């Protein structure tokens, strides 16, 4: 399947638009050297120290002039006492979020949700930018809870990506990944998103919303930007009216398609899009497309990867969209202060301070399920 033309994503009215088979938006955002001591009686210990060292600190052959040790090599304090090692704390397995269940994807395109045909796209961009911080705060509030505060949270925002226009100068929408045990809880969270509130007043009837069955194979979990820059692709299947055996076609290419993704060594996350039925095992929740986050060195390569997938070459898709994007940090995990340039982390520190003031749990030990 070849791309005949490039259409800016600003002209896309809906994901299911049949204007073109493809709508491509090119966003395609000291220590000293240790000596090897031969014949040493020191044995290698597999420790779990926070510095990830394979050796205990007491095994080091480095000593300072001021440091005094006893006959066993244990540092002697100023009062003559020896320092004991910190007690080991055995951590239990990281718990899953109480909202773990199904993952849903919502595709919010500003232009498609605006009734005014004469609206200035620059105004849409400015409105979105003005609400970005509020959007991030909203998502983090949903993710930060414990037994006593915000315990009524029933949906998590795993990530939110800001979609860019083809000229890379404007934002045109965002895609959210919401996890919840109940589809209605996920939809309710989406309707309360500040950006959705501004665009539609909370009406999500025209927002494409799917159940996303993410492929859990570790080989399709590459790091963002490891080989190029991250892109996202939204591919929707032909309708049964267009291709009568579309379901059989999807089944026929499934294994080849999965092998293609794995062998590429570039996929960040991927999985089929299903109709968002109430129950995950509902037979009517059929696959209607695919969603992929993947790395590509440049725009042409990203397009080539999309075109040459077994599913695309077999004619499964009726429409495909490709975008570059910016990732919002919505998890609620706060980065450490940048000691070299504190200004870089000033805003996130302010947000952390504010959330902490309101009572939200912002420490790592309080929200272990966010340590993914």
C-alpha positions in Angstrom: 0.0 0.0 0.0 1.7 3.3 -1.1 1.2 6.8 0.1 -0.1 8.9 -2.7 0.0 12.2 -1.0 0.8 13.9 2.2 -2.1 15.6 3.9 -1.5 17.8 7.0 -3.2 16.4 10.0 -4.9 19.8 10.4 -7.3 18.8 7.7 -8.2 15.5 9.3 -11.7 15.7 10.7 -11.9 12.2 12.3 -9.8 9.1 12.6 -12.2 7.2 10.4 -12.1 9.9 7.7 -12.1 8.5 4.2 -10.6 11.6 2.7 -7.3 9.8 2.0 -5.9 6.4 2.8 -3.1 8.1 4.6 -2.8 11.3 6.5 0.8 11.8 7.4 1.8 14.4 10.1 5.5 14.7 10.2 6.4 15.1 13.7 8.8 12.6 11.8 10.0 16.0 19.9 35.8 10.9 39.4 36.1 8.0 40.4 39.5 6.4 40.1 40.0 3.3 38.0 39.9 0.3 40.1 43.0 -1.9 40.1 42.7 -5.6 39.4 44.3 -7.3 42.3 45.5 -10.8 41.3 45.5 -13.5 43.9 43.2 -11.5 46.2 41.1 -13.4 48.6 38.2 -11.0 48.0 35.3 -12.7 46.4 32.7 -11.1 44.1 29.4 -10.6 45.9 26.1 -10.2 44.1 24.8 -7.3 46.2 21.7 -5.2 45.9 23.3 -1.9 46.8 21.6 1.2 45.3 24.7 2.1 43.3 24.3 -1.2 41.3 27.8 -2.3 42.2 28.7 -5.9 42.1 31.0 -5.4 45.1 30.4 -4.3 48.7 31.9 -1.0 49.6 34.1 -2.9 52.1 35.7 -4.8 49.3 37.1 -1.7 47.7 40.9 -1.3 47.7 40.6 2.5 48.0 41.2 4.1 51.4 41.5 7.8 52.2 44.3 9.1 54.4 41.8 10.2 57.0 39.9 6.9 57.2 41.0 4.6 60.0 39.9 1.0 60.0 40.2 -1.8 62.5 41.9 -5.2 61.9 38.8 -6.4 60.0 38.7 -3.4 57.7 35.7 -1.8 59.3 35.9 2.0 59.6 36.4 3.3 63.1 34.5 6.5 64.0 35.7 9.5 65.9 34.4 8.0 69.1 36.2 4.8 68.6 33.1 2.8 67.6 32.8 0.8 64.4 30.2 1.7 61.9 27.7 -1.0 61.2 26.2 -1.6 57.8 22.7 -0.3 57.2 20.1 -3.0 57.8 18.8 -4.7 54.6 15.2 -4.0 53.8 13.4 -6.7 51.8 11.0 -5.1 49.4 7.8 -6.9 48.5 6.9 -7.2 44.8 5.8 -3.8 43.4 2.0 -3.8 43.6 -0.2 -3.1 40.6 -2.4 -0.1 40.5 -5.8 -0.7 41.9 -7.2 0.6 38.6 -5.4 -2.0 36.5 -7.7 -3.8 34.1 -8.2 -2.7 30.5 -6.3 -0.1 28.5 -8.2 2.4 26.4 -7.0 5.0 23.8 -8.7 8.3 23.1 -7.8 10.3 20.0 -8.6 14.0 20.6 -8.2 16.1 17.4 -9.0 19.7 18.0 -10.2 20.6 14.5 -12.5 17.6 14.3 -14.2 18.6 17.5 -14.7 22.3 16.6 -18.1 23.2 15.1 -16.9 26.5 13.7 -15.6 25.8 10.2 -13.9 29.2 10.0 -11.9 28.8 13.3 -8.3 29.9 13.1 -6.0 26.8 13.6 -3.6 29.1 15.4 -6.2 29.9 18.0 -6.8 26.2 18.5 -3.1 25.8 19.1 -2.9 28.6 21.6 -6.0 27.4 23.5 -4.4 23.9 23.8 -1.0 25.3 24.9 -2.7 27.4 27.6 -4.4 24.3 29.0 -1.3 22.0 28.8 -0.2 22.5 32.4 -3.8 22.0 33.7 -4.0 18.8 31.6 -0.8 17.5 33.1 -2.0 18.4 36.6 -5.4 16.7 35.9 -3.7 13.5 34.8 -1.3 13.4 37.8 -4.1 13.9 40.2 -5.8 10.8 38.8 -2.6 8.8 39.2 -1.7 9.9 42.7 -3.7 8.3 45.4 -3.4 6.1 48.5 -5.7 4.5 51.1 -6.6 7.8 52.7 -6.3 10.4 50.0 -7.9 10.5 46.5 -8.9 6.9 47.1 -11.9 7.4 44.9 -9.7 7.5 41.8 -10.9 4.8 39.4 -8.8 5.4 36.3 -5.1 6.0 35.6 -3.6 7.9 32.8 -0.6 5.8 31.7 0.6 8.4 29.1 -0.6 11.4 27.1 1.1 12.4 23.8 0.6 15.8 22.2 0.1 15.4 18.4 2.0 17.8 16.2 1.0 19.3 12.8 2.8 18.4 9.6 4.8 21.6 9.7 5.9 20.9 13.3 4.8 24.4 14.4 1.4 23.6 16.0 -0.3 21.1 18.2 -3.4 19.6 16.7 -4.5 17.2 19.3 -3.5 14.5 21.8 -3.9 10.8 22.4 -4.4 9.5 25.9 -3.9 5.9 27.2 -6.3 5.4 30.1 -6.3 2.2 32.3 -9.3 1.2 34.3 -11.3 -1.8 35.2 -14.5 -0.2 33.8 -15.0 1.4 30.4 -17.4 4.0 31.9 -14.8 5.1 34.4 -12.3 5.6 31.6 -14.8 7.6 29.6 -15.7 9.7 32.6 -12.1 10.6 33.1 -11.8 11.6 29.4 -14.9 13.8 29.6 -13.4 15.7 32.5 -10.0 16.3 30.8 -9.6 20.2 30.8 -8.8 20.2 27.1 -11.9 18.1 26.3 -14.0 20.4 28.5 -12.8 23.4 26.6 -13.4 21.8 23.2 -16.7 20.0 23.7 -17.9 20.8 27.2 -17.3 17.2 28.2 -19.1 15.6 25.3 -17.0 12.7 24.1 -19.4 11.2 21.6 -17.3 12.4 18.6 -14.0 11.4 20.1 -12.6 8.1 18.7 -12.3 5.8 21.7 -11.0 2.2 21.6 -10.0 -0.7 23.8 -6.3 -1.2 23.3 -4.9 -4.8 23.7 -1.2 -3.9 24.0 1.2 -6.6 23.0 3.1 -7.5 26.2 6.1 -9.2 24.5 9.3 -7.6 25.9 10.8 -7.5 22.4 8.3 -4.8 21.3 9.2 -2.5 24.2 12.1 -0.4 22.9 13.0 2.8 24.6 11.7 6.1 23.2 14.2 7.6 20.8 16.7 4.8 21.1 17.0 4.5 17.3 15.8 7.9 15.9 12.7 9.8 17.1 9.4 8.4 18.3 6.4 8.3 16.0 2.8 7.1 16.4 0.7 5.4 13.8 -3.0 4.9 13.8 -4.3 2.4 11.2 -8.0 1.5 10.8 -9.1 -1.6 8.9 -11.4 -1.5 5.9 -15.0 -1.8 6.8 -16.8 -5.1 6.1 -18.7 -3.2 3.3 -15.4 -2.4 1.7 -13.7 -5.7 2.2 -16.1 -8.5 3.0 -13.5 -10.9 4.6 -11.6 -8.2 6.5 -11.7 -10.2 9.8 -10.2 -13.2 8.1 -7.6 -11.0 6.4 -6.5 -9.7 9.8 -6.2 -13.2 11.2 -4.2 -14.3 8.2 -1.6 -11.6 8.6 -1.4 -11.6 12.4 1.6 -13.7 12.9 3.6 -12.1 10.0 2.7 -8.7 11.3 3.9 -9.5 14.9 7.2 -11.0 13.5 7.6 -7.8 11.5 7.3 -5.6 14.6 9.7 -7.8 16.6 12.4 -8.0 14.0 12.3 -4.2 13.4 13.7 -3.6 16.9 12.2 -0.2 16.9 8.7 -0.6 18.4 8.0 1.2 21.7 4.5 -0.2 22.1 1.9 -1.7 19.8 -1.4 -3.6 19.8 -4.7 -3.9 18.0 -7.6 -1.4 18.6 -10.9 -3.0 19.6 -14.4 -1.7 20.0 -14.8 -0.4 23.5 -17.4 -2.8 24.8 -18.3 -2.9 28.4 -16.6 -6.2 29.0 -13.1 -7.2 27.7 -14.2 -10.7 26.7 -17.3 -9.5 24.8 -17.3 -11.3 21.4 -18.5 -8.0 19.8 -15.3 -6.3 20.8 -13.7 -7.0 17.5 -10.4 -5.6 16.3 -10.8 -2.7 14.0 -7.3 -1.4 13.6 -3.8 -1.1 15.0 -1.9 1.5 17.1 1.9 1.6 17.2 4.5 3.8 18.8 7.9 3.3 17.2 11.3 4.9 16.5 12.5 6.1 13.1 15.6 8.0 12.1 13.6 10.3 9.8 10.2 10.9 8.2 10.8 8.9 5.1 11.9 5.9 7.1 8.9 6.1 9.3 6.6 6.1 6.3 8.5 3.2 4.7 8.1 1.2 7.9 4.3 1.8 7.9 3.9 1.0 4.2 5.9 -2.2 4.3 4.2 -3.9 7.2 2.5 -7.2 6.2 -0.9 -5.8 7.2 -0.5 -2.7 5.0 0.8 -4.7 2.0 -2.1 -7.2 2.4 -4.6 -4.3 2.1 -6.0 -4.6 5.6 -6.1 -0.9 6.3 -8.5 1.6 4.9 -6.8 4.5 6.5 -3.5 5.2 8.2 -2.2 8.3 10.1 1.3 9.0 11.1 2.4 11.7 13.5 5.3 13.0 15.5 4.4 13.9 19.0 5.5 15.4 22.3 5.2 13.3 25.4 3.6 14.8 28.5 5.0 13.7 31.9 1.7 12.7 33.5 2.6 9.7 35.6 3.1 11.5 38.8 6.7 10.4 39.1 8.8 13.6 39.8 12.3 14.0 38.5 15.1 15.0 40.8 16.3 18.6 40.9 18.8 19.4 38.2 21.8 20.5 40.3 23.6 21.9 37.3 20.7 23.9 35.9 17.8 24.0 38.5 15.7 26.1 36.2 15.1 23.0 34.0 13.2 21.3 36.8 11.7 24.4 38.5 8.2 23.8 37.1 8.0 20.1 38.0 9.3 21.0 41.5 6.6 23.6 41.8 3.9 21.1 40.7 5.2 18.5 43.2 5.2 21.0 46.0 1.6 22.0 45.1 0.4 18.5 44.9 2.1 17.6 48.2 0.5 20.7 49.9 -2.9 19.5 48.8 -2.3 16.0 50.3 -1.5 14.0 47.2 1.2 11.2 47.8 4.2 12.3 45.8 7.0 10.1 47.2 8.3 7.0 45.5 7.5 4.8 48.4 3.9 6.1 48.5 3.2 5.2 44.8 5.2 2.2 44.0 2.9 1.1 41.2 4.1 4.2 39.2 7.7 2.8 39.2 7.3 1.1 35.8 
